[in-house]
Amino acid sequence: MTKRKNIQPALEPVKKTKAALVLELLQCDGGATLAELVEATGSLPHTTRAALTACARRAARSSRANGMA
């Protein structure tokens, strides 16, 4: 019997954050509706709207920091 070398354990799948999921859905052609975002994240509508606001603020800060605004 031969010994196998360099066997690595299977990697665990990376869990996406809700923010990453929201951004991914918004980047699809046609974007995403609030109802679609709520369903995908399992969050309540007001929580999903707050996440959208936070994403927009981060994007605005990032663009100002990079001299784009």
Chimera marker file (.cmm) of the C-alpha trace (Angstrom):
<marker_set name="trace">
<marker id="1" x="0.000" y="0.000" z="0.000" r="1" g="1" b="0" radius="0.5"/>
<marker id="2" x="1.403" y="3.394" z="-0.979" r="1" g="1" b="0" radius="0.5"/>
<marker id="3" x="1.132" y="6.376" z="1.256" r="1" g="1" b="0" radius="0.5"/>
<marker id="4" x="-0.419" y="9.464" z="-0.226" r="1" g="1" b="0" radius="0.5"/>
<marker id="5" x="1.472" y="12.669" z="0.272" r="1" g="1" b="0" radius="0.5"/>
<marker id="6" x="0.234" y="16.224" z="0.334" r="1" g="1" b="0" radius="0.5"/>
<marker id="7" x="-3.372" y="15.367" z="1.107" r="1" g="1" b="0" radius="0.5"/>
<marker id="8" x="-5.145" y="18.462" z="2.253" r="1" g="1" b="0" radius="0.5"/>
<marker id="9" x="-8.484" y="18.506" z="4.058" r="1" g="1" b="0" radius="0.5"/>
<marker id="10" x="-11.485" y="19.773" z="2.136" r="1" g="1" b="0" radius="0.5"/>
<marker id="11" x="-12.001" y="23.478" z="2.543" r="1" g="1" b="0" radius="0.5"/>
<marker id="12" x="-15.090" y="24.699" z="4.291" r="1" g="1" b="0" radius="0.5"/>
<marker id="13" x="-17.352" y="26.794" z="2.055" r="1" g="1" b="0" radius="0.5"/>
<marker id="14" x="-17.037" y="30.500" z="2.753" r="1" g="1" b="0" radius="0.5"/>
<marker id="15" x="-20.166" y="31.946" z="4.294" r="1" g="1" b="0" radius="0.5"/>
<marker id="16" x="-21.312" y="35.137" z="2.580" r="1" g="1" b="0" radius="0.5"/>
<marker id="17" x="-22.351" y="38.033" z="4.703" r="1" g="1" b="0" radius="0.5"/>
<marker id="18" x="-25.769" y="39.549" z="4.164" r="1" g="1" b="0" radius="0.5"/>
<marker id="19" x="-24.126" y="42.741" z="2.917" r="1" g="1" b="0" radius="0.5"/>
<marker id="20" x="-22.139" y="40.787" z="0.334" r="1" g="1" b="0" radius="0.5"/>
<marker id="21" x="-25.298" y="39.002" z="-0.777" r="1" g="1" b="0" radius="0.5"/>
<marker id="22" x="-27.175" y="42.300" z="-1.115" r="1" g="1" b="0" radius="0.5"/>
<marker id="23" x="-24.372" y="43.823" z="-3.193" r="1" g="1" b="0" radius="0.5"/>
<marker id="24" x="-24.218" y="40.733" z="-5.399" r="1" g="1" b="0" radius="0.5"/>
<marker id="25" x="-27.955" y="40.884" z="-6.065" r="1" g="1" b="0" radius="0.5"/>
<marker id="26" x="-27.846" y="44.607" z="-6.803" r="1" g="1" b="0" radius="0.5"/>
<marker id="27" x="-25.062" y="44.105" z="-9.340" r="1" g="1" b="0" radius="0.5"/>
<marker id="28" x="-27.163" y="41.691" z="-11.414" r="1" g="1" b="0" radius="0.5"/>
<marker id="29" x="-28.674" y="42.995" z="-14.630" r="1" g="1" b="0" radius="0.5"/>
<marker id="30" x="-31.791" y="44.885" z="-13.627" r="1" g="1" b="0" radius="0.5"/>
<marker id="31" x="-30.767" y="45.047" z="-9.976" r="1" g="1" b="0" radius="0.5"/>
<marker id="32" x="-33.063" y="43.652" z="-7.300" r="1" g="1" b="0" radius="0.5"/>
<marker id="33" x="-36.271" y="44.743" z="-5.645" r="1" g="1" b="0" radius="0.5"/>
<marker id="34" x="-36.616" y="45.241" z="-1.913" r="1" g="1" b="0" radius="0.5"/>
<marker id="35" x="-38.834" y="42.146" z="-1.784" r="1" g="1" b="0" radius="0.5"/>
<marker id="36" x="-36.123" y="40.076" z="-3.504" r="1" g="1" b="0" radius="0.5"/>
<marker id="37" x="-33.461" y="41.362" z="-1.105" r="1" g="1" b="0" radius="0.5"/>
<marker id="38" x="-35.676" y="40.634" z="1.917" r="1" g="1" b="0" radius="0.5"/>
<marker id="39" x="-36.336" y="37.103" z="0.696" r="1" g="1" b="0" radius="0.5"/>
<marker id="40" x="-32.673" y="36.406" z="-0.098" r="1" g="1" b="0" radius="0.5"/>
<marker id="41" x="-31.331" y="37.690" z="3.225" r="1" g="1" b="0" radius="0.5"/>
<marker id="42" x="-34.139" y="36.604" z="5.505" r="1" g="1" b="0" radius="0.5"/>
<marker id="43" x="-34.116" y="40.084" z="7.057" r="1" g="1" b="0" radius="0.5"/>
<marker id="44" x="-37.062" y="42.357" z="7.685" r="1" g="1" b="0" radius="0.5"/>
<marker id="45" x="-37.730" y="45.143" z="5.158" r="1" g="1" b="0" radius="0.5"/>
<marker id="46" x="-36.580" y="47.954" z="7.478" r="1" g="1" b="0" radius="0.5"/>
<marker id="47" x="-33.347" y="46.078" z="8.223" r="1" g="1" b="0" radius="0.5"/>
<marker id="48" x="-32.722" y="45.556" z="4.512" r="1" g="1" b="0" radius="0.5"/>
<marker id="49" x="-33.303" y="49.257" z="3.786" r="1" g="1" b="0" radius="0.5"/>
<marker id="50" x="-30.841" y="50.152" z="6.559" r="1" g="1" b="0" radius="0.5"/>
<marker id="51" x="-28.270" y="47.817" z="4.975" r="1" g="1" b="0" radius="0.5"/>
<marker id="52" x="-28.774" y="49.566" z="1.621" r="1" g="1" b="0" radius="0.5"/>
<marker id="53" x="-28.232" y="52.937" z="3.269" r="1" g="1" b="0" radius="0.5"/>
<marker id="54" x="-25.034" y="51.698" z="4.918" r="1" g="1" b="0" radius="0.5"/>
<marker id="55" x="-23.762" y="50.373" z="1.576" r="1" g="1" b="0" radius="0.5"/>
<marker id="56" x="-24.488" y="53.700" z="-0.108" r="1" g="1" b="0" radius="0.5"/>
<marker id="57" x="-22.676" y="55.619" z="2.630" r="1" g="1" b="0" radius="0.5"/>
<marker id="58" x="-19.646" y="53.328" z="2.374" r="1" g="1" b="0" radius="0.5"/>
<marker id="59" x="-19.571" y="53.745" z="-1.395" r="1" g="1" b="0" radius="0.5"/>
<marker id="60" x="-19.779" y="57.539" z="-1.074" r="1" g="1" b="0" radius="0.5"/>
<marker id="61" x="-16.953" y="57.629" z="1.495" r="1" g="1" b="0" radius="0.5"/>
<marker id="62" x="-14.861" y="55.347" z="-0.678" r="1" g="1" b="0" radius="0.5"/>
<marker id="63" x="-15.331" y="57.463" z="-3.794" r="1" g="1" b="0" radius="0.5"/>
<marker id="64" x="-14.489" y="60.666" z="-1.879" r="1" g="1" b="0" radius="0.5"/>
<marker id="65" x="-11.378" y="59.026" z="-0.429" r="1" g="1" b="0" radius="0.5"/>
<marker id="66" x="-10.270" y="58.036" z="-3.915" r="1" g="1" b="0" radius="0.5"/>
<marker id="67" x="-10.824" y="61.547" z="-5.266" r="1" g="1" b="0" radius="0.5"/>
<marker id="68" x="-13.770" y="60.519" z="-7.444" r="1" g="1" b="0" radius="0.5"/>
<marker id="69" x="-16.286" y="62.964" z="-6.001" r="1" g="1" b="0" radius="0.5"/>
<link id1="1" id2="2" r="1" g="1" b="0" radius="0.2"/>
<link id1="2" id2="3" r="1" g="1" b="0" radius="0.2"/>
<link id1="3" id2="4" r="1" g="1" b="0" radius="0.2"/>
<link id1="4" id2="5" r="1" g="1" b="0" radius="0.2"/>
<link id1="5" id2="6" r="1" g="1" b="0" radius="0.2"/>
<link id1="6" id2="7" r="1" g="1" b="0" radius="0.2"/>
<link id1="7" id2="8" r="1" g="1" b="0" radius="0.2"/>
<link id1="8" id2="9" r="1" g="1" b="0" radius="0.2"/>
<link id1="9" id2="10" r="1" g="1" b="0" radius="0.2"/>
<link id1="10" id2="11" r="1" g="1" b="0" radius="0.2"/>
<link id1="11" id2="12" r="1" g="1" b="0" radius="0.2"/>
<link id1="12" id2="13" r="1" g="1" b="0" radius="0.2"/>
<link id1="13" id2="14" r="1" g="1" b="0" radius="0.2"/>
<link id1="14" id2="15" r="1" g="1" b="0" radius="0.2"/>
<link id1="15" id2="16" r="1" g="1" b="0" radius="0.2"/>
<link id1="16" id2="17" r="1" g="1" b="0" radius="0.2"/>
<link id1="17" id2="18" r="1" g="1" b="0" radius="0.2"/>
<link id1="18" id2="19" r="1" g="1" b="0" radius="0.2"/>
<link id1="19" id2="20" r="1" g="1" b="0" radius="0.2"/>
<link id1="20" id2="21" r="1" g="1" b="0" radius="0.2"/>
<link id1="21" id2="22" r="1" g="1" b="0" radius="0.2"/>
<link id1="22" id2="23" r="1" g="1" b="0" radius="0.2"/>
<link id1="23" id2="24" r="1" g="1" b="0" radius="0.2"/>
<link id1="24" id2="25" r="1" g="1" b="0" radius="0.2"/>
<link id1="25" id2="26" r="1" g="1" b="0" radius="0.2"/>
<link id1="26" id2="27" r="1" g="1" b="0" radius="0.2"/>
<link id1="27" id2="28" r="1" g="1" b="0" radius="0.2"/>
<link id1="28" id2="29" r="1" g="1" b="0" radius="0.2"/>
<link id1="29" id2="30" r="1" g="1" b="0" radius="0.2"/>
<link id1="30" id2="31" r="1" g="1" b="0" radius="0.2"/>
<link id1="31" id2="32" r="1" g="1" b="0" radius="0.2"/>
<link id1="32" id2="33" r="1" g="1" b="0" radius="0.2"/>
<link id1="33" id2="34" r="1" g="1" b="0" radius="0.2"/>
<link id1="34" id2="35" r="1" g="1" b="0" radius="0.2"/>
<link id1="35" id2="36" r="1" g="1" b="0" radius="0.2"/>
<link id1="36" id2="37" r="1" g="1" b="0" radius="0.2"/>
<link id1="37" id2="38" r="1" g="1" b="0" radius="0.2"/>
<link id1="38" id2="39" r="1" g="1" b="0" radius="0.2"/>
<link id1="39" id2="40" r="1" g="1" b="0" radius="0.2"/>
<link id1="40" id2="41" r="1" g="1" b="0" radius="0.2"/>
<link id1="41" id2="42" r="1" g="1" b="0" radius="0.2"/>
<link id1="42" id2="43" r="1" g="1" b="0" radius="0.2"/>
<link id1="43" id2="44" r="1" g="1" b="0" radius="0.2"/>
<link id1="44" id2="45" r="1" g="1" b="0" radius="0.2"/>
<link id1="45" id2="46" r="1" g="1" b="0" radius="0.2"/>
<link id1="46" id2="47" r="1" g="1" b="0" radius="0.2"/>
<link id1="47" id2="48" r="1" g="1" b="0" radius="0.2"/>
<link id1="48" id2="49" r="1" g="1" b="0" radius="0.2"/>
<link id1="49" id2="50" r="1" g="1" b="0" radius="0.2"/>
<link id1="50" id2="51" r="1" g="1" b="0" radius="0.2"/>
<link id1="51" id2="52" r="1" g="1" b="0" radius="0.2"/>
<link id1="52" id2="53" r="1" g="1" b="0" radius="0.2"/>
<link id1="53" id2="54" r="1" g="1" b="0" radius="0.2"/>
<link id1="54" id2="55" r="1" g="1" b="0" radius="0.2"/>
<link id1="55" id2="56" r="1" g="1" b="0" radius="0.2"/>
<link id1="56" id2="57" r="1" g="1" b="0" radius="0.2"/>
<link id1="57" id2="58" r="1" g="1" b="0" radius="0.2"/>
<link id1="58" id2="59" r="1" g="1" b="0" radius="0.2"/>
<link id1="59" id2="60" r="1" g="1" b="0" radius="0.2"/>
<link id1="60" id2="61" r="1" g="1" b="0" radius="0.2"/>
<link id1="61" id2="62" r="1" g="1" b="0" radius="0.2"/>
<link id1="62" id2="63" r="1" g="1" b="0" radius="0.2"/>
<link id1="63" id2="64" r="1" g="1" b="0" radius="0.2"/>
<link id1="64" id2="65" r="1" g="1" b="0" radius="0.2"/>
<link id1="65" id2="66" r="1" g="1" b="0" radius="0.2"/>
<link id1="66" id2="67" r="1" g="1" b="0" radius="0.2"/>
<link id1="67" id2="68" r="1" g="1" b="0" radius="0.2"/>
<link id1="68" id2="69" r="1" g="1" b="0" radius="0.2"/>
</marker_set>
